[in-house]
């Protein structure tokens, strides 16, 4: 019975326990959910000698073989050790199936499940939090010390240093999604390849590039209830080489900010004060649009939007060839929800 908070996850994953045979990663940060699921699979595989192979299974793998997940977990390898199965929660890998596997007791193999944002009452989350041989790891956006550690670790891995003012700006620009943050740092390091030190001008040139403006137009159109504009801007961004995954991640970051502001407003703060407390800070060009969106979106609709975004993020990772269609459908759904929020 282990419920791991987001800031406790790194320490937990560094000391995997043989007593645990089922691990769930969930949360609003899709990139971090995937990263920690992979880290958990690698950690438990490393308990075996030699390390276990990691098998990835998703809904598509169960279409023709509905029992494959249970068969894989219950089969003991010929040469000993435990199988490690990394699975994505979905239509087939759902609460009833996972309950059959996890609830009876410790598994012969190790099951790592990657899911979206789950409420405390969600059956999958409750299952992993209550079972003695299971653990549920929360994955929420990096802030403060966690994000600073990520920056320092990535810059060190690139065998570089970073000027204090450059680090400060980078810290302000990142934080909504672990995968996006790591990608931005990697892009920065590549830009500075051949040099020992990253300067402020490098961060200004790379991390805050012009492509963000196009993505902002997509996000604001969806949040503002303009489906036609959102789809048009998506098409333009994709044709210029932008990825659908980045659009989904940007939507997630934006709606999480709206949710945070709206929650503060519900607790008595003004919209202006709530926006000032955001970290990283809101760009001044976004303030008017965000103010209007906060007034439009109630918390109940923002919760629903975040659930749909998390679902789209998961589906796009599982079916990469359809990510453009998944993103377009998500934009239309969010725009429609925005209109209902008026």
N, C-alpha and C positions, 0 to 999 in steps of 0.2 A: 504494500500500500504506500506508493510514493508519488506525491504531486510535486514536481520540480518547477519552481518559479523561473522566469526567463533569465534573471541574473545569476541563478544557481546552476544553470545548465552546463557551462563549460567545466566547472569543477566536477559535476556529476559524471560527465562523459569521460573524464580523465581516469576515473576509477570504476570501471564496469564491474558489476557483481554477478557471479555465477548463479546467485539466488534469483535473479531476475531473468525471465525468458520472454517477456513481452514489453515493448517500449512504443509509446505513442508520441509523435511530435505534432503539435497543432498551434494555430495562432493566426494573427492577421498579417504577419510578415512571411509571405510565401517563399521568398528566397531563403530566409533563415530556417523555415520549416524543412525545406529540402536539404539544406546544408547540415542541419543537426540530425536528420534522419540518416543521411549518409555517414556522418561521424559516428552515430550510434551503431550502425551496421558494422563499420570498420572496427570499432572498439570491442564489440562482442565477438567478432570473427577473430580478433587478435588474442582472445583468451585461449584459443585452441592451438595445439602444436602438431602439425603446421597449421597456420591460420586457415579458418574455414573460407570456402568460396561463398560469395554473396550472390544470391539469386534475386532478380527483380521481377515482381509480378504485379500486374494491374488488371483492371476489369477485362480488357481484351483477351488476356491469357485464360480467363475462366469461361469465355464464351463457349468454346467447344469442350472444355474440361472443367465443369463446375466444382469438382472436388479437388482440383489440383493444389490449391493452397493448403488444405488440410493434409493431403497426401505428402506434400513436400515437407511439412513440419513434423509429421509423424514418422517419416522414414529416417532411420539411423544410418549414416554413411558406413560403407564397408570397412573403411580404415579408421573408424572412430571419430570422435569430435562431434560437434553439433552443426547442423545446417543453419545458416542465417538467411532469412527471407525478408527482403525489403518490399513492402506492398503499399500501394496507393489506395486510400479509402475512396469508394465510389459507389456506383449502382449495385454491383455484385459484391464487392468487398465492403459490406455494410455492417450495421450494428448486430443484426441477428446472426450473421456468419461469424463475426468476431466473438460474440458471446459464446457460441458453441465451442470455439477454440480456446478462449482465455479463461472463462469462468470455472471449468472443472478443476484446474490446478496447473502446476508447472508443465511447460511443453517440452517434448524431446528436443525440438529445435528452438531457434530464437526468432521471434516475429517482431519486426520493426514496421510500424504503420505510420504513414505520412498523411495527414489530414489538413483541412482548412481551419477556419476560425470556429471553435466549438464553445458553446455556452456551458456553464457549470452543470446544467441539467441535461446536457446532451448525453445520450446513452453510451456512445463510444468513449467519451471522456470519462464519464462516471465509471465505466467498466474498468478502464486502465488505472484510475485513481484508487479504486477500492480493492482490486485483486492484490494479494500479498506478494505475488511473484511478478508484478507488472509495475510500470512507471509511466507517468504522463508528463511530458516536457512542454512547457509553455514557450512560445516563440513570438515575441513582440518586438517592435522596432528598436534598434539600437539608440541609446541616448547616453549623454555624458561620458562616464568612464568607459563603458563598453565600446562606444564608437571610437574614443581616443585610443583604446587598446588595439582595435582593428586597424586603424590608420598606422600606428607605430609598428605593428607586426608586419603589415604588408610592405611598408617602406623599408623596413629592416631586411625582409626577405628579398627585396630588389637590390640590396646592398647600396642603399642610398640614405641620405639624411634629408630633412626638410626644415626650411627656415621657420622660426616660430610664427611669424605673421602668415606664412603660407599654410601652416598647419591649422591656425585659427580659422582662416577662411574655408579651408577644406572641411573642418569640423562643422562649420555653419551650413555647408552645402549638402552634407550627407545625413543619413539617418533613417529614412523611411523604410528601406528594404535592404537586407544584408547582401543579397546578390547584386543589386544595383550599386550599392556602396563599394563593394569589392571590385566590381567592374570599372567604376569610375577611377578608383585608385590605380588599378592595373593600367588603364588608359593613360593616366598621368605619368606613371613610371615609364611606360613605353615612349611617350613624348619626350621625356627627359633622358632617354637612353644614351649612354656615353658620358654622362655627367655624374658627379658625386652628390650634388645637392639640388633639391627642388626649391625654386623660389616662388614668391608671391605671383609674379607675372605668369608663371607656368600654370598655376591653379586658375588664374583668371582666364587664361587662353583656352584651357581644356575642359575644366569641370563645368563652367558656365557657358557652354557653347550655344550657337544660334538654334540648333535643332530643338532645344528645350521650348522655344517659342511656339513651334508647330505643335508639339505635344500639349503645351498649355492650352492652345486653341481647341484641341480635341476634348480635353478634360473639362474646360469651361463650358463648351457647347453641351456636353452630356449632362453636367451638373446644373446647367441653366435651362434644360428642357428644350434643346434645339437638335432634334435627331438628324435632320437633313444636313445641318452644318457639321455635326460630329462625324457623320459618315463621309462627307466630302473631304474634311480635313484628314481623316484617317487614310483615305485613298491617296491623298497627296503625300502624306508622310511615308506610307509604305512604298509608293513609287519612287520616292527620293532615297530609299534605302533604310528607313527607320524600321525597327522590329516591332511586331505586334506585342511581344513580351514586354518591351519597354513601356508601351502604351498602357498595358494592364497594370504594371507596377506603378506607373505614374498615377493612374486612377486610384489605386489602393492608397497611395501616399496622400493624395488630395482628400479623399473621403474620410480617411482617418483624422486628418486635420479638422475637417468640418465637424466630425463627431466630437473631437476634443473641445473645440470651441463651443459647440452647442451644449455639451455637458457642463462646461463652466458657466455658461449663460443660465442654464437651468438651476445652478447653485447660487445665482444672484449676481454674477459678474456682468459687466457690460461687454458688448461684442468687441469694442476697441481694446479693453483691458485683456480680454481672453486672447485676442490675436497677438498682443504684445508679448504674452507669456510663451508663445510657441518657440520651440527649439528643434531644428534650426529656424531662424526668424523668417517671416513671410516677406517675400519680395514686395516692394512698395507698389509695383505695377499691378499686383494681384489683389490689393486690399479692397478695392471697390467691388470687384467680382465676388470675392469671398464673402464680403459683408452681405451682399444680396443673396448669395446661396445659403448662408446661415439662416437668414430670415425665411427662406423658402422651405428648408428641409427640417422636419421634426426628427427627434432622436429615433423614433420607431422606424422611420423610413431610411435613416442613415444606417441603422443596424441591418436592415434588409439589404441595402446596397452593398455593404461590406461583405455580407454572406454571398451575394451573387458574384462579387469581384473575386473572392477567394475561390469559389467554385470554378470560375472561368480560368483563373491562374492554374489551378490543378488540372483542368481539362486540356488546356493548351500545352502543358508539359507532357501530358500523356499522349496527345495526338498532335504532334508538331505540324503535320501537313495541313491541319484545319485551323491553325491558330488565328489566321486572318478572319475567317468566318466567325469564330468564337468571339473575337474582339468586337467585330461589327455588331453581332447579336447583343453583346454586353452593353455597348454604347446605346443601342436602341432601347434596351430595357431600362437603363439608367435615366435616359431622357424622358421616357414615358413615366417613370416613377417621379421624376422632378415635376412633371406637369400635374400629377396627382397630389403633389405636396403643396400646391398653391392654395 
